[in-house]
Amino acid sequence: SIDDGKLLPYLRKLYDTEGIFIEPSSAAGFDGPAHVSAWGQYDEETLKNATHVLWATGGRMVPEEEKKSFLGIE
């Protein structure tokens, strides 16, 4: 069972807004900017010009039933 904490909400939002399904573990990368901001090493001026790149694997090998479960589709 996958922790529904943040991964699945990110996964669902991506699917709902962009129609893209990724492996749930790939959604962990969405939290990157929040972690960088929390470190306090960079000022707002620096971060406003930052680019966040997320490497997300496709999930084509995820069985359809599991995919539906992850997305909350019955």
PDB file of N, H, CA, C and O in Angstrom:
ATOM      1  N   SER A   1       0.845  -1.188   0.000  1.00  0.00           N
ATOM      2  CA  SER A   1       0.000   0.000   0.000  1.00  0.00           C
ATOM      3  C   SER A   1       0.884   1.243   0.000  1.00  0.00           C
ATOM      4  O   SER A   1       1.887   1.299   0.712  1.00  0.00           O
ATOM      5  N   ILE A   2       0.515   2.219  -0.787  1.00  0.00           N
ATOM      6  H   ILE A   2      -0.300   2.174  -1.366  1.00  0.00           H
ATOM      7  CA  ILE A   2       1.293   3.444  -0.893  1.00  0.00           C
ATOM      8  C   ILE A   2       0.727   4.483   0.060  1.00  0.00           C
ATOM      9  O   ILE A   2      -0.488   4.651   0.162  1.00  0.00           O
ATOM     10  N   ASP A   3       1.619   5.179   0.758  1.00  0.00           N
ATOM     11  H   ASP A   3       2.607   5.042   0.675  1.00  0.00           H
ATOM     12  CA  ASP A   3       1.224   6.238   1.685  1.00  0.00           C
ATOM     13  C   ASP A   3       0.485   7.327   0.908  1.00  0.00           C
ATOM     14  O   ASP A   3       1.003   7.871  -0.067  1.00  0.00           O
ATOM     15  N   ASP A   4      -0.714   7.631   1.349  1.00  0.00           N
ATOM     16  H   ASP A   4      -1.135   7.189   2.141  1.00  0.00           H
ATOM     17  CA  ASP A   4      -1.543   8.630   0.682  1.00  0.00           C
ATOM     18  C   ASP A   4      -1.199  10.041   1.137  1.00  0.00           C
ATOM     19  O   ASP A   4      -1.865  10.995   0.734  1.00  0.00           O
ATOM     20  N   GLY A   5      -0.160  10.194   1.978  1.00  0.00           N
ATOM     21  H   GLY A   5       0.380   9.419   2.305  1.00  0.00           H
ATOM     22  CA  GLY A   5       0.200  11.491   2.527  1.00  0.00           C
ATOM     23  C   GLY A   5       0.277  12.592   1.495  1.00  0.00           C
ATOM     24  O   GLY A   5      -0.574  13.482   1.486  1.00  0.00           O
ATOM     25  N   LYS A   6       1.271  12.561   0.623  1.00  0.00           N
ATOM     26  H   LYS A   6       1.963  11.839   0.630  1.00  0.00           H
ATOM     27  CA  LYS A   6       1.441  13.586  -0.395  1.00  0.00           C
ATOM     28  C   LYS A   6       1.523  13.006  -1.795  1.00  0.00           C
ATOM     29  O   LYS A   6       1.097  13.646  -2.756  1.00  0.00           O
ATOM     30  N   LEU A   7       2.060  11.814  -1.921  1.00  0.00           N
ATOM     31  H   LEU A   7       2.406  11.294  -1.140  1.00  0.00           H
ATOM     32  CA  LEU A   7       2.296  11.271  -3.247  1.00  0.00           C
ATOM     33  C   LEU A   7       1.019  11.132  -4.068  1.00  0.00           C
ATOM     34  O   LEU A   7       0.964  11.572  -5.217  1.00  0.00           O
ATOM     35  N   LEU A   8       0.008  10.530  -3.487  1.00  0.00           N
ATOM     36  H   LEU A   8       0.053  10.173  -2.554  1.00  0.00           H
ATOM     37  CA  LEU A   8      -1.213  10.304  -4.259  1.00  0.00           C
ATOM     38  C   LEU A   8      -1.969  11.598  -4.568  1.00  0.00           C
ATOM     39  O   LEU A   8      -2.491  11.737  -5.675  1.00  0.00           O
ATOM     40  N   PRO A   9      -2.047  12.545  -3.640  1.00  0.00           N
ATOM     41  CA  PRO A   9      -2.684  13.817  -4.032  1.00  0.00           C
ATOM     42  C   PRO A   9      -1.945  14.513  -5.180  1.00  0.00           C
ATOM     43  O   PRO A   9      -2.586  15.072  -6.070  1.00  0.00           O
ATOM     44  N   TYR A  10      -0.613  14.487  -5.172  1.00  0.00           N
ATOM     45  H   TYR A  10      -0.092  14.032  -4.449  1.00  0.00           H
ATOM     46  CA  TYR A  10       0.150  15.064  -6.279  1.00  0.00           C
ATOM     47  C   TYR A  10      -0.129  14.301  -7.573  1.00  0.00           C
ATOM     48  O   TYR A  10      -0.338  14.899  -8.629  1.00  0.00           O
ATOM     49  N   LEU A  11      -0.129  12.998  -7.476  1.00  0.00           N
ATOM     50  H   LEU A  11       0.040  12.512  -6.618  1.00  0.00           H
ATOM     51  CA  LEU A  11      -0.392  12.141  -8.631  1.00  0.00           C
ATOM     52  C   LEU A  11      -1.766  12.441  -9.227  1.00  0.00           C
ATOM     53  O   LEU A  11      -1.912  12.572 -10.442  1.00  0.00           O
ATOM     54  N   ARG A  12      -2.760  12.546  -8.362  1.00  0.00           N
ATOM     55  H   ARG A  12      -2.641  12.439  -7.375  1.00  0.00           H
ATOM     56  CA  ARG A  12      -4.128  12.817  -8.815  1.00  0.00           C
ATOM     57  C   ARG A  12      -4.252  14.208  -9.436  1.00  0.00           C
ATOM     58  O   ARG A  12      -4.924  14.376 -10.454  1.00  0.00           O
ATOM     59  N   LYS A  13      -3.607  15.199  -8.831  1.00  0.00           N
ATOM     60  H   LYS A  13      -3.061  15.063  -8.004  1.00  0.00           H
ATOM     61  CA  LYS A  13      -3.665  16.560  -9.359  1.00  0.00           C
ATOM     62  C   LYS A  13      -3.036  16.627 -10.751  1.00  0.00           C
ATOM     63  O   LYS A  13      -3.577  17.275 -11.646  1.00  0.00           O
ATOM     64  N   LEU A  14      -1.902  15.962 -10.934  1.00  0.00           N
ATOM     65  H   LEU A  14      -1.462  15.435 -10.207  1.00  0.00           H
ATOM     66  CA  LEU A  14      -1.253  15.929 -12.239  1.00  0.00           C
ATOM     67  C   LEU A  14      -2.167  15.273 -13.267  1.00  0.00           C
ATOM     68  O   LEU A  14      -2.304  15.759 -14.389  1.00  0.00           O
ATOM     69  N   TYR A  15      -2.783  14.178 -12.880  1.00  0.00           N
ATOM     70  H   TYR A  15      -2.672  13.783 -11.968  1.00  0.00           H
ATOM     71  CA  TYR A  15      -3.676  13.476 -13.797  1.00  0.00           C
ATOM     72  C   TYR A  15      -4.910  14.323 -14.125  1.00  0.00           C
ATOM     73  O   TYR A  15      -5.335  14.397 -15.278  1.00  0.00           O
ATOM     74  N   ASP A  16      -5.475  14.958 -13.097  1.00  0.00           N
ATOM     75  H   ASP A  16      -5.130  14.897 -12.160  1.00  0.00           H
ATOM     76  CA  ASP A  16      -6.681  15.769 -13.300  1.00  0.00           C
ATOM     77  C   ASP A  16      -6.415  17.010 -14.147  1.00  0.00           C
ATOM     78  O   ASP A  16      -7.255  17.394 -14.961  1.00  0.00           O
ATOM     79  N   THR A  17      -5.265  17.634 -13.965  1.00  0.00           N
ATOM     80  H   THR A  17      -4.583  17.322 -13.304  1.00  0.00           H
ATOM     81  CA  THR A  17      -4.992  18.893 -14.667  1.00  0.00           C
ATOM     82  C   THR A  17      -4.305  18.712 -16.010  1.00  0.00           C
ATOM     83  O   THR A  17      -4.518  19.503 -16.928  1.00  0.00           O
ATOM     84  N   GLU A  18      -3.473  17.663 -16.133  1.00  0.00           N
ATOM     85  H   GLU A  18      -3.300  17.020 -15.386  1.00  0.00           H
ATOM     86  CA  GLU A  18      -2.682  17.487 -17.350  1.00  0.00           C
ATOM     87  C   GLU A  18      -2.972  16.189 -18.095  1.00  0.00           C
ATOM     88  O   GLU A  18      -2.533  16.010 -19.231  1.00  0.00           O
ATOM     89  N   GLY A  19      -3.723  15.272 -17.446  1.00  0.00           N
ATOM     90  H   GLY A  19      -4.080  15.418 -16.523  1.00  0.00           H
ATOM     91  CA  GLY A  19      -4.003  13.990 -18.077  1.00  0.00           C
ATOM     92  C   GLY A  19      -2.782  13.088 -18.153  1.00  0.00           C
ATOM     93  O   GLY A  19      -2.705  12.203 -19.005  1.00  0.00           O
ATOM     94  N   ILE A  20      -1.830  13.317 -17.257  1.00  0.00           N
ATOM     95  H   ILE A  20      -1.893  14.036 -16.565  1.00  0.00           H
ATOM     96  CA  ILE A  20      -0.582  12.548 -17.258  1.00  0.00           C
ATOM     97  C   ILE A  20      -0.562  11.645 -16.035  1.00  0.00           C
ATOM     98  O   ILE A  20      -0.786  12.100 -14.914  1.00  0.00           O
ATOM     99  N   PHE A  21      -0.292  10.366 -16.255  1.00  0.00           N
ATOM    100  H   PHE A  21      -0.110   9.996 -17.166  1.00  0.00           H
ATOM    101  CA  PHE A  21      -0.131   9.424 -15.143  1.00  0.00           C
ATOM    102  C   PHE A  21       1.346   9.096 -15.004  1.00  0.00           C
ATOM    103  O   PHE A  21       2.007   8.738 -15.979  1.00  0.00           O
ATOM    104  N   ILE A  22       1.861   9.222 -13.783  1.00  0.00           N
ATOM    105  H   ILE A  22       1.324   9.513 -12.991  1.00  0.00           H
ATOM    106  CA  ILE A  22       3.241   8.832 -13.487  1.00  0.00           C
ATOM    107  C   ILE A  22       3.224   7.826 -12.348  1.00  0.00           C
ATOM    108  O   ILE A  22       2.223   7.681 -11.647  1.00  0.00           O
ATOM    109  N   GLU A  23       4.327   7.143 -12.174  1.00  0.00           N
ATOM    110  H   GLU A  23       5.141   7.261 -12.744  1.00  0.00           H
ATOM    111  CA  GLU A  23       4.423   6.223 -11.052  1.00  0.00           C
ATOM    112  C   GLU A  23       4.312   7.036  -9.765  1.00  0.00           C
ATOM    113  O   GLU A  23       4.869   8.131  -9.680  1.00  0.00           O
ATOM    114  N   PRO A  24       3.600   6.518  -8.759  1.00  0.00           N
ATOM    115  CA  PRO A  24       3.436   7.277  -7.518  1.00  0.00           C
ATOM    116  C   PRO A  24       4.754   7.735  -6.897  1.00  0.00           C
ATOM    117  O   PRO A  24       4.829   8.852  -6.385  1.00  0.00           O
ATOM    118  N   SER A  25       5.781   6.914  -6.930  1.00  0.00           N
ATOM    119  H   SER A  25       5.720   6.007  -7.346  1.00  0.00           H
ATOM    120  CA  SER A  25       7.056   7.313  -6.325  1.00  0.00           C
ATOM    121  C   SER A  25       7.670   8.513  -7.053  1.00  0.00           C
ATOM    122  O   SER A  25       8.431   9.275  -6.458  1.00  0.00           O
ATOM    123  N   SER A  26       7.347   8.680  -8.325  1.00  0.00           N
ATOM    124  H   SER A  26       6.729   8.060  -8.809  1.00  0.00           H
ATOM    125  CA  SER A  26       7.847   9.832  -9.078  1.00  0.00           C
ATOM    126  C   SER A  26       7.266  11.135  -8.564  1.00  0.00           C
ATOM    127  O   SER A  26       7.888  12.189  -8.704  1.00  0.00           O
ATOM    128  N   ALA A  27       6.091  11.078  -7.977  1.00  0.00           N
ATOM    129  H   ALA A  27       5.586  10.223  -7.864  1.00  0.00           H
ATOM    130  CA  ALA A  27       5.445  12.288  -7.471  1.00  0.00           C
ATOM    131  C   ALA A  27       6.192  12.888  -6.283  1.00  0.00           C
ATOM    132  O   ALA A  27       5.930  14.031  -5.909  1.00  0.00           O
ATOM    133  N   ALA A  28       7.104  12.147  -5.692  1.00  0.00           N
ATOM    134  H   ALA A  28       7.317  11.218  -5.996  1.00  0.00           H
ATOM    135  CA  ALA A  28       7.884  12.664  -4.562  1.00  0.00           C
ATOM    136  C   ALA A  28       8.687  13.896  -4.964  1.00  0.00           C
ATOM    137  O   ALA A  28       8.979  14.746  -4.123  1.00  0.00           O
ATOM    138  N   GLY A  29       9.041  13.999  -6.222  1.00  0.00           N
ATOM    139  H   GLY A  29       8.803  13.309  -6.905  1.00  0.00           H
ATOM    140  CA  GLY A  29       9.824  15.138  -6.696  1.00  0.00           C
ATOM    141  C   GLY A  29       9.080  16.457  -6.654  1.00  0.00           C
ATOM    142  O   GLY A  29       9.713  17.512  -6.701  1.00  0.00           O
ATOM    143  N   PHE A  30       7.762  16.435  -6.568  1.00  0.00           N
ATOM    144  H   PHE A  30       7.248  15.578  -6.531  1.00  0.00           H
ATOM    145  CA  PHE A  30       7.001  17.680  -6.518  1.00  0.00           C
ATOM    146  C   PHE A  30       7.308  18.491  -5.266  1.00  0.00           C
ATOM    147  O   PHE A  30       7.127  19.709  -5.260  1.00  0.00           O
ATOM    148  N   ASP A  31       7.764  17.844  -4.222  1.00  0.00           N
ATOM    149  H   ASP A  31       7.912  16.855  -4.226  1.00  0.00           H
ATOM    150  CA  ASP A  31       8.074  18.529  -2.964  1.00  0.00           C
ATOM    151  C   ASP A  31       9.429  19.235  -2.978  1.00  0.00           C
ATOM    152  O   ASP A  31       9.762  19.942  -2.027  1.00  0.00           O
ATOM    153  N   GLY A  32      10.208  19.058  -4.029  1.00  0.00           N
ATOM    154  H   GLY A  32       9.938  18.484  -4.802  1.00  0.00           H
ATOM    155  CA  GLY A  32      11.549  19.637  -4.081  1.00  0.00           C
ATOM    156  C   GLY A  32      11.623  21.116  -3.753  1.00  0.00           C
ATOM    157  O   GLY A  32      12.405  21.497  -2.881  1.00  0.00           O
ATOM    158  N   PRO A  33      10.839  21.979  -4.418  1.00  0.00           N
ATOM    159  CA  PRO A  33      10.922  23.408  -4.123  1.00  0.00           C
ATOM    160  C   PRO A  33      10.594  23.757  -2.664  1.00  0.00           C
ATOM    161  O   PRO A  33      11.197  24.668  -2.097  1.00  0.00           O
ATOM    162  N   ALA A  34       9.659  23.049  -2.066  1.00  0.00           N
ATOM    163  H   ALA A  34       9.169  22.309  -2.526  1.00  0.00           H
ATOM    164  CA  ALA A  34       9.327  23.310  -0.663  1.00  0.00           C
ATOM    165  C   ALA A  34      10.513  23.002   0.239  1.00  0.00           C
ATOM    166  O   ALA A  34      10.777  23.732   1.194  1.00  0.00           O
ATOM    167  N   HIS A  35      11.231  21.916  -0.065  1.00  0.00           N
ATOM    168  H   HIS A  35      11.017  21.323  -0.841  1.00  0.00           H
ATOM    169  CA  HIS A  35      12.407  21.563   0.731  1.00  0.00           C
ATOM    170  C   HIS A  35      13.514  22.605   0.568  1.00  0.00           C
ATOM    171  O   HIS A  35      14.146  23.011   1.542  1.00  0.00           O
ATOM    172  N   VAL A  36      13.734  23.024  -0.658  1.00  0.00           N
ATOM    173  H   VAL A  36      13.220  22.694  -1.450  1.00  0.00           H
ATOM    174  CA  VAL A  36      14.780  24.028  -0.909  1.00  0.00           C
ATOM    175  C   VAL A  36      14.441  25.337  -0.185  1.00  0.00           C
ATOM    176  O   VAL A  36      15.315  25.957   0.421  1.00  0.00           O
ATOM    177  N   SER A  37      13.191  25.748  -0.249  1.00  0.00           N
ATOM    178  H   SER A  37      12.481  25.245  -0.741  1.00  0.00           H
ATOM    179  CA  SER A  37      12.774  26.973   0.437  1.00  0.00           C
ATOM    180  C   SER A  37      12.956  26.855   1.947  1.00  0.00           C
ATOM    181  O   SER A  37      13.379  27.806   2.605  1.00  0.00           O
ATOM    182  N   ALA A  38      12.636  25.688   2.488  1.00  0.00           N
ATOM    183  H   ALA A  38      12.293  24.916   1.954  1.00  0.00           H
ATOM    184  CA  ALA A  38      12.728  25.476   3.934  1.00  0.00           C
ATOM    185  C   ALA A  38      14.168  25.509   4.444  1.00  0.00           C
ATOM    186  O   ALA A  38      14.403  25.809   5.615  1.00  0.00           O
ATOM    187  N   TRP A  39      15.124  25.205   3.582  1.00  0.00           N
ATOM    188  H   TRP A  39      14.934  24.962   2.631  1.00  0.00           H
ATOM    189  CA  TRP A  39      16.525  25.226   4.007  1.00  0.00           C
ATOM    190  C   TRP A  39      16.967  26.624   4.418  1.00  0.00           C
ATOM    191  O   TRP A  39      17.841  26.783   5.270  1.00  0.00           O
ATOM    192  N   GLY A  40      16.354  27.644   3.801  1.00  0.00           N
ATOM    193  H   GLY A  40      15.644  27.515   3.109  1.00  0.00           H
ATOM    194  CA  GLY A  40      16.696  29.015   4.142  1.00  0.00           C
ATOM    195  C   GLY A  40      18.013  29.512   3.567  1.00  0.00           C
ATOM    196  O   GLY A  40      18.480  30.586   3.945  1.00  0.00           O
ATOM    197  N   GLN A  41      18.618  28.758   2.667  1.00  0.00           N
ATOM    198  H   GLN A  41      18.238  27.885   2.360  1.00  0.00           H
ATOM    199  CA  GLN A  41      19.905  29.157   2.089  1.00  0.00           C
ATOM    200  C   GLN A  41      19.756  30.177   0.975  1.00  0.00           C
ATOM    201  O   GLN A  41      20.693  30.917   0.675  1.00  0.00           O
ATOM    202  N   TYR A  42      18.590  30.220   0.365  1.00  0.00           N
ATOM    203  H   TYR A  42      17.828  29.619   0.609  1.00  0.00           H
ATOM    204  CA  TYR A  42      18.389  31.050  -0.810  1.00  0.00           C
ATOM    205  C   TYR A  42      17.332  32.104  -0.525  1.00  0.00           C
ATOM    206  O   TYR A  42      16.311  31.823   0.103  1.00  0.00           O
ATOM    207  N   ASP A  43      17.588  33.319  -0.993  1.00  0.00           N
ATOM    208  H   ASP A  43      18.417  33.547  -1.503  1.00  0.00           H
ATOM    209  CA  ASP A  43      16.592  34.369  -0.789  1.00  0.00           C
ATOM    210  C   ASP A  43      15.509  34.275  -1.869  1.00  0.00           C
ATOM    211  O   ASP A  43      15.650  33.562  -2.862  1.00  0.00           O
ATOM    212  N   GLU A  44      14.451  35.003  -1.642  1.00  0.00           N
ATOM    213  H   GLU A  44      14.337  35.582  -0.835  1.00  0.00           H
ATOM    214  CA  GLU A  44      13.307  34.959  -2.555  1.00  0.00           C
ATOM    215  C   GLU A  44      13.687  35.394  -3.971  1.00  0.00           C
ATOM    216  O   GLU A  44      13.174  34.859  -4.953  1.00  0.00           O
ATOM    217  N   GLU A  45      14.584  36.361  -4.061  1.00  0.00           N
ATOM    218  H   GLU A  45      15.000  36.796  -3.263  1.00  0.00           H
ATOM    219  CA  GLU A  45      15.029  36.867  -5.363  1.00  0.00           C
ATOM    220  C   GLU A  45      15.690  35.756  -6.179  1.00  0.00           C
ATOM    221  O   GLU A  45      15.444  35.636  -7.379  1.00  0.00           O
ATOM    222  N   THR A  46      16.515  34.959  -5.537  1.00  0.00           N
ATOM    223  H   THR A  46      16.714  35.057  -4.562  1.00  0.00           H
ATOM    224  CA  THR A  46      17.195  33.852  -6.216  1.00  0.00           C
ATOM    225  C   THR A  46      16.195  32.787  -6.649  1.00  0.00           C
ATOM    226  O   THR A  46      16.249  32.299  -7.778  1.00  0.00           O
ATOM    227  N   LEU A  47      15.298  32.435  -5.762  1.00  0.00           N
ATOM    228  H   LEU A  47      15.254  32.832  -4.845  1.00  0.00           H
ATOM    229  CA  LEU A  47      14.347  31.357  -6.054  1.00  0.00           C
ATOM    230  C   LEU A  47      13.317  31.724  -7.114  1.00  0.00           C
ATOM    231  O   LEU A  47      12.789  30.839  -7.787  1.00  0.00           O
ATOM    232  N   LYS A  48      13.022  33.008  -7.276  1.00  0.00           N
ATOM    233  H   LYS A  48      13.451  33.727  -6.729  1.00  0.00           H
ATOM    234  CA  LYS A  48      12.009  33.368  -8.271  1.00  0.00           C
ATOM    235  C   LYS A  48      12.481  33.064  -9.689  1.00  0.00           C
ATOM    236  O   LYS A  48      11.661  32.950 -10.600  1.00  0.00           O
ATOM    237  N   ASN A  49      13.788  32.933  -9.885  1.00  0.00           N
ATOM    238  H   ASN A  49      14.454  33.025  -9.145  1.00  0.00           H
ATOM    239  CA  ASN A  49      14.342  32.615 -11.198  1.00  0.00           C
ATOM    240  C   ASN A  49      14.738  31.150 -11.338  1.00  0.00           C
ATOM    241  O   ASN A  49      15.321  30.751 -12.346  1.00  0.00           O
ATOM    242  N   ALA A  50      14.422  30.360 -10.330  1.00  0.00           N
ATOM    243  H   ALA A  50      13.949  30.685  -9.511  1.00  0.00           H
ATOM    244  CA  ALA A  50      14.803  28.947 -10.347  1.00  0.00           C
ATOM    245  C   ALA A  50      13.883  28.143 -11.268  1.00  0.00           C
ATOM    246  O   ALA A  50      12.732  28.509 -11.504  1.00  0.00           O
ATOM    247  N   THR A  51      14.419  27.058 -11.769  1.00  0.00           N
ATOM    248  H   THR A  51      15.354  26.760 -11.577  1.00  0.00           H
ATOM    249  CA  THR A  51      13.639  26.117 -12.570  1.00  0.00           C
ATOM    250  C   THR A  51      13.661  24.774 -11.859  1.00  0.00           C
ATOM    251  O   THR A  51      14.727  24.252 -11.535  1.00  0.00           O
ATOM    252  N   HIS A  52      12.501  24.228 -11.621  1.00  0.00           N
ATOM    253  H   HIS A  52      11.634  24.652 -11.884  1.00  0.00           H
ATOM    254  CA  HIS A  52      12.390  22.927 -10.961  1.00  0.00           C
ATOM    255  C   HIS A  52      12.166  21.866 -12.034  1.00  0.00           C
ATOM    256  O   HIS A  52      11.169  21.899 -12.756  1.00  0.00           O
ATOM    257  N   VAL A  53      13.093  20.939 -12.129  1.00  0.00           N
ATOM    258  H   VAL A  53      13.903  20.912 -11.542  1.00  0.00           H
ATOM    259  CA  VAL A  53      12.981  19.846 -13.087  1.00  0.00           C
ATOM    260  C   VAL A  53      12.598  18.589 -12.324  1.00  0.00           C
ATOM    261  O   VAL A  53      13.230  18.239 -11.327  1.00  0.00           O
ATOM    262  N   LEU A  54      11.573  17.922 -12.792  1.00  0.00           N
ATOM    263  H   LEU A  54      11.059  18.206 -13.602  1.00  0.00           H
ATOM    264  CA  LEU A  54      11.094  16.703 -12.145  1.00  0.00           C
ATOM    265  C   LEU A  54      11.236  15.560 -13.129  1.00  0.00           C
ATOM    266  O   LEU A  54      10.639  15.578 -14.205  1.00  0.00           O
ATOM    267  N   TRP A  55      12.024  14.570 -12.759  1.00  0.00           N
ATOM    268  H   TRP A  55      12.508  14.555 -11.884  1.00  0.00           H
ATOM    269  CA  TRP A  55      12.179  13.385 -13.596  1.00  0.00           C
ATOM    270  C   TRP A  55      11.123  12.392 -13.143  1.00  0.00           C
ATOM    271  O   TRP A  55      11.214  11.830 -12.051  1.00  0.00           O
ATOM    272  N   ALA A  56      10.134  12.179 -13.976  1.00  0.00           N
ATOM    273  H   ALA A  56      10.060  12.635 -14.863  1.00  0.00           H
ATOM    274  CA  ALA A  56       9.024  11.309 -13.609  1.00  0.00           C
ATOM    275  C   ALA A  56       8.927  10.153 -14.589  1.00  0.00           C
ATOM    276  O   ALA A  56       8.753  10.358 -15.791  1.00  0.00           O
ATOM    277  N   THR A  57       9.041   8.939 -14.071  1.00  0.00           N
ATOM    278  H   THR A  57       9.182   8.773 -13.095  1.00  0.00           H
ATOM    279  CA  THR A  57       8.898   7.772 -14.929  1.00  0.00           C
ATOM    280  C   THR A  57       7.420   7.550 -15.220  1.00  0.00           C
ATOM    281  O   THR A  57       6.552   7.884 -14.413  1.00  0.00           O
ATOM    282  N   GLY A  58       7.161   6.992 -16.367  1.00  0.00           N
ATOM    283  H   GLY A  58       7.866   6.720 -17.022  1.00  0.00           H
ATOM    284  CA  GLY A  58       5.823   6.936 -16.919  1.00  0.00           C
ATOM    285  C   GLY A  58       4.774   6.123 -16.221  1.00  0.00           C
ATOM    286  O   GLY A  58       3.637   6.582 -16.112  1.00  0.00           O
ATOM    287  N   GLY A  59       5.077   4.976 -15.755  1.00  0.00           N
ATOM    288  H   GLY A  59       6.001   4.603 -15.844  1.00  0.00           H
ATOM    289  CA  GLY A  59       4.052   4.161 -15.131  1.00  0.00           C
ATOM    290  C   GLY A  59       3.262   3.304 -16.094  1.00  0.00           C
ATOM    291  O   GLY A  59       2.192   2.806 -15.742  1.00  0.00           O
ATOM    292  N   ARG A  60       3.768   3.121 -17.304  1.00  0.00           N
ATOM    293  H   ARG A  60       4.637   3.526 -17.589  1.00  0.00           H
ATOM    294  CA  ARG A  60       3.044   2.298 -18.282  1.00  0.00           C
ATOM    295  C   ARG A  60       2.944   0.840 -17.859  1.00  0.00           C
ATOM    296  O   ARG A  60       2.084   0.105 -18.345  1.00  0.00           O
ATOM    297  N   MET A  61       3.812   0.430 -16.966  1.00  0.00           N
ATOM    298  H   MET A  61       4.510   1.028 -16.572  1.00  0.00           H
ATOM    299  CA  MET A  61       3.778  -0.965 -16.532  1.00  0.00           C
ATOM    300  C   MET A  61       2.934  -1.155 -15.273  1.00  0.00           C
ATOM    301  O   MET A  61       2.825  -2.269 -14.761  1.00  0.00           O
ATOM    302  N   VAL A  62       2.334  -0.063 -14.769  1.00  0.00           N
ATOM    303  H   VAL A  62       2.423   0.842 -15.184  1.00  0.00           H
ATOM    304  CA  VAL A  62       1.448  -0.171 -13.611  1.00  0.00           C
ATOM    305  C   VAL A  62       0.144  -0.809 -14.089  1.00  0.00           C
ATOM    306  O   VAL A  62      -0.486  -0.301 -15.017  1.00  0.00           O
ATOM    307  N   PRO A  63      -0.264  -1.907 -13.472  1.00  0.00           N
ATOM    308  CA  PRO A  63      -1.522  -2.555 -13.876  1.00  0.00           C
ATOM    309  C   PRO A  63      -2.701  -1.577 -13.781  1.00  0.00           C
ATOM    310  O   PRO A  63      -2.751  -0.733 -12.886  1.00  0.00           O
ATOM    311  N   GLU A  64      -3.635  -1.707 -14.707  1.00  0.00           N
ATOM    312  H   GLU A  64      -3.594  -2.393 -15.433  1.00  0.00           H
ATOM    313  CA  GLU A  64      -4.768  -0.784 -14.801  1.00  0.00           C
ATOM    314  C   GLU A  64      -5.555  -0.669 -13.496  1.00  0.00           C
ATOM    315  O   GLU A  64      -5.969   0.427 -13.121  1.00  0.00           O
ATOM    316  N   GLU A  65      -5.763  -1.774 -12.813  1.00  0.00           N
ATOM    317  H   GLU A  65      -5.427  -2.665 -13.118  1.00  0.00           H
ATOM    318  CA  GLU A  65      -6.516  -1.739 -11.550  1.00  0.00           C
ATOM    319  C   GLU A  65      -5.775  -0.935 -10.486  1.00  0.00           C
ATOM    320  O   GLU A  65      -6.394  -0.188  -9.728  1.00  0.00           O
ATOM    321  N   GLU A  66      -4.448  -1.085 -10.427  1.00  0.00           N
ATOM    322  H   GLU A  66      -3.945  -1.691 -11.042  1.00  0.00           H
ATOM    323  CA  GLU A  66      -3.665  -0.302  -9.464  1.00  0.00           C
ATOM    324  C   GLU A  66      -3.688   1.176  -9.838  1.00  0.00           C
ATOM    325  O   GLU A  66      -3.805   2.041  -8.971  1.00  0.00           O
ATOM    326  N   LYS A  67      -3.578   1.454 -11.114  1.00  0.00           N
ATOM    327  H   LYS A  67      -3.483   0.751 -11.819  1.00  0.00           H
ATOM    328  CA  LYS A  67      -3.627   2.834 -11.598  1.00  0.00           C
ATOM    329  C   LYS A  67      -4.945   3.487 -11.153  1.00  0.00           C
ATOM    330  O   LYS A  67      -4.946   4.601 -10.629  1.00  0.00           O
ATOM    331  N   LYS A  68      -6.050   2.791 -11.364  1.00  0.00           N
ATOM    332  H   LYS A  68      -6.050   1.886 -11.789  1.00  0.00           H
ATOM    333  CA  LYS A  68      -7.363   3.319 -10.955  1.00  0.00           C
ATOM    334  C   LYS A  68      -7.418   3.546  -9.445  1.00  0.00           C
ATOM    335  O   LYS A  68      -7.977   4.536  -8.972  1.00  0.00           O
ATOM    336  N   SER A  69      -6.836   2.624  -8.708  1.00  0.00           N
ATOM    337  H   SER A  69      -6.383   1.819  -9.092  1.00  0.00           H
ATOM    338  CA  SER A  69      -6.810   2.765  -7.265  1.00  0.00           C
ATOM    339  C   SER A  69      -6.018   3.991  -6.839  1.00  0.00           C
ATOM    340  O   SER A  69      -6.463   4.745  -5.974  1.00  0.00           O
ATOM    341  N   PHE A  70      -4.846   4.198  -7.438  1.00  0.00           N
ATOM    342  H   PHE A  70      -4.485   3.586  -8.141  1.00  0.00           H
ATOM    343  CA  PHE A  70      -4.004   5.358  -7.128  1.00  0.00           C
ATOM    344  C   PHE A  70      -4.737   6.664  -7.431  1.00  0.00           C
ATOM    345  O   PHE A  70      -4.625   7.640  -6.690  1.00  0.00           O
ATOM    346  N   LEU A  71      -5.490   6.662  -8.536  1.00  0.00           N
ATOM    347  H   LEU A  71      -5.581   5.869  -9.138  1.00  0.00           H
ATOM    348  CA  LEU A  71      -6.186   7.876  -8.964  1.00  0.00           C
ATOM    349  C   LEU A  71      -7.545   8.061  -8.297  1.00  0.00           C
ATOM    350  O   LEU A  71      -8.192   9.094  -8.466  1.00  0.00           O
ATOM    351  N   GLY A  72      -7.973   7.055  -7.539  1.00  0.00           N
ATOM    352  H   GLY A  72      -7.448   6.216  -7.401  1.00  0.00           H
ATOM    353  CA  GLY A  72      -9.273   7.143  -6.877  1.00  0.00           C
ATOM    354  C   GLY A  72     -10.432   6.954  -7.827  1.00  0.00           C
ATOM    355  O   GLY A  72     -11.528   7.469  -7.606  1.00  0.00           O
ATOM    356  N   ILE A  73     -10.172   6.195  -8.904  1.00  0.00           N
ATOM    357  H   ILE A  73      -9.282   5.777  -9.083  1.00  0.00           H
ATOM    358  CA  ILE A  73     -11.202   5.922  -9.897  1.00  0.00           C
ATOM    359  C   ILE A  73     -11.785   4.528  -9.615  1.00  0.00           C
ATOM    360  O   ILE A  73     -11.051   3.551  -9.464  1.00  0.00           O
ATOM    361  N   GLU A  74     -13.067   4.467  -9.551  1.00  0.00           N
ATOM    362  H   GLU A  74     -13.663   5.261  -9.674  1.00  0.00           H
ATOM    363  CA  GLU A  74     -13.705   3.170  -9.292  1.00  0.00           C
ATOM    364  C   GLU A  74     -13.845   2.365 -10.556  1.00  0.00           C
ATOM    365  O   GLU A  74     -14.360   1.248 -10.522  1.00  0.00           O
TER     366      GLU A  74
END
